[in-house]
């Protein structure tokens, strides 16, 4: 994975897409910064932060993903692998369905995944420092370079979706005391059914990853 570090950028996700459009795809690339001024969050919301946080976006060929991965749940897959890397470094971060990073009951980051033809783009934001009282921050000190290296090394292993999902379905129980926004409506996850493809069923409706 080629990593390009920027001192500041409006959005690593937007920057990466424009970079590929201008230069075409020739290798897996990651755009990384510690200061993002106009990041993209879920449902078109902004996800920005103070300087010193971690923001990165990367692009892969869809064929480089595990064969059993439901593409609609790629965000869960990418998010859970980062969660595992952070847990291995003694963090207690957990993953709320479908792809929000939490410490205790406060969100500290999230993932957005988009697809363009044969390419899949993933953007991740993680609070390493306090932003405001509504959001939390990572509970350990990390070296971003080391975490990214560990993360991309683990992605290259291509752990199967079945393996990742077996762990995620246990962790999903933590999500039940929270809500998710479905069709612009807040819906409790208390009685949601998690399907093997990563989608959930709530109010007789099947919903995939929201980003």
N, C-alpha and C positions, 0 to 999 in steps of 0.2 A: 504494500500500500504506500503510495507516494503521499507524503504529508506536507501541505503548504500552510505555514503559519502566518497569520496576519495580526498586526497590532490592534486593529479595529475594523469592523465591517458592519454594515447594516444588517445583513442576514447571511450566515454561512450557506444556508440552503439555496437562497437566490443567487449568491455569488457563484456557487458551484455549478448550478444549471447554466448560467451565462457563460462560465468558463468552458464548459463542455460544448455549448453551442458555437462558441468562437473558435475553439481549438479541436473539436471533435474528440470522441473517446478513443484513447489508445492504451490506457492502463487504469487500474483502480486508483482513485484520488480522494484524499481527505482534505477539507479546508477547516482549519482550526483557529480559534481566537479566544482571548480571555475577556473580550469586550464586544458585545453585540448590541447595536442601538435600535434595531427594528426587526427582531426575529419573528418567525412565523410560528404561531401556536395552533392549538386545535380550533376547528370551526372558524378559521380566519382571524383568530385573535392574535395579539402581539405577545411575543415571549422575549423580553429583553432582560438586561440585568446590570448589576454594577460591575466595574472592572475587577478582574480577579476570579470570575466564575469561568466555567468551562462550556464552550459551545463548539460543536464540530458537526460537519456534514460530510458524507462520503457517498461514492457511487460504485456500484458493482453491476456486472452482467447478471441477468436473472438466472442464467444457466449455472452460475457459480454458487447458487444457493442449494441447500439440501433438496433432493428430489421429492421428498414427502412433505415439503413445506407448503401449506395453503398460502398463496401469495397475498390473500386478503389479511393474513395474520402475520405478515412480515414484521410489523412494528412490535408485536409481542415478542417475536423471536429475537430481534436486535436488542430490545430493551432488556430481556431476561438475561441474555449473555453478559451485558454490561453489569447488571445487578450481581451476577455470580462473581465477576471480577472484583467488584467492590466488596462483596461479602468475604472473599478470600483475603482482602486487606483489612478485615475486622470491622467493616461497616455493618450496621443493622438495617440498611436500606431494604425496602421491600417494594414490590411492583403491584400497583393497583390496576385492575383491568381498565383499559387494555394496555396502556403503556405510560403510566405516570409513576415517577419515582417518589416514594414517600419515606420520611423518617417519622416514626410514630404516626400521628394523625395529620401531619403537614406535608404538602407537596413540596418537593425540592427540585423537580425537573420533569422533563417529558420528551417524547419522541414523535417525530412526524415522518411518514414514509410516503413517497410518491413514485409512480411508475411512468416511464416514457419509453415506449417501444420495447426494446430489449434491455433497457437499463432500469435499475431501481436505485432511487435516491433516499438516503436516510439522514435526518438531522436530529441531533440530540443536544439538549441544554441541561446543565446541571449546576445548581447553586452550591458554590464552595464557600461563599460569604453570604451574610444576611442581606436580603433585599428589602423586605418590610415585614411587619408582624403577621401578615397573612400567609407567608411562605416560610418554610424551614430551610435548612442548609445541611450539607453532608456532615456526618458526625465523625469523620476522620480527616486528617491532613493527608493530601495525596500529591504526588508528583504527576502532573498531567501527561508528561511525555511517557512515563512508565505505564500509566493506566492505559493510554492509547495503544502502546505496543502490546501489552497483555491482551487488550480487547481484540485487536486485529489478528493477533496470533491465534486467539480462540475462535474467531470467525473463520479463519482459514481451515480449521479442523473440520468444519461443516458438521457439527453435531446434529443429529437427526431431529426433526420436529417432534417425533414421538418421544424422544428422550427429554427434550426441553419441556414439552407439554406435560409429561408425567410429574415434573417438579412444579410447574406453574399451576396445575389444577389443585395442588395442595395449598399453595400460597393464595389462591383465589378466595379462600375462606376469609382472609383479611378484608377483602373488598366488600363483603356483604354488609358492613355497617356504613357504607358510603353510597353516594349517588353517582349516576352518570347522566350526561345530557344526550338524549335521543330525540331527534327531530325537534330540537330547540326546547325540549321539556326535560326537567330534572326527574329522573326515575330511580327509585331505590333498587339497589342490587341485592337486597336481602333474600329474595326468592328467585333470583336469576338462575337459569340453568346454563352451565358452561358446556358447550359442545366440543367435540374432539378437534374440530377445525379452528378453534379459537374464538368462534362467535358465541354470543349468548342469546338466550331466549327470555324476553321480558314482555309481559302483557301480550302473549301470543304472537310476538314479533321477533324475527331473527335479525340480530344486529352484529355486524363485524366491527373490527377496530375502527375507532372514530376518526382516525387521522390518516 
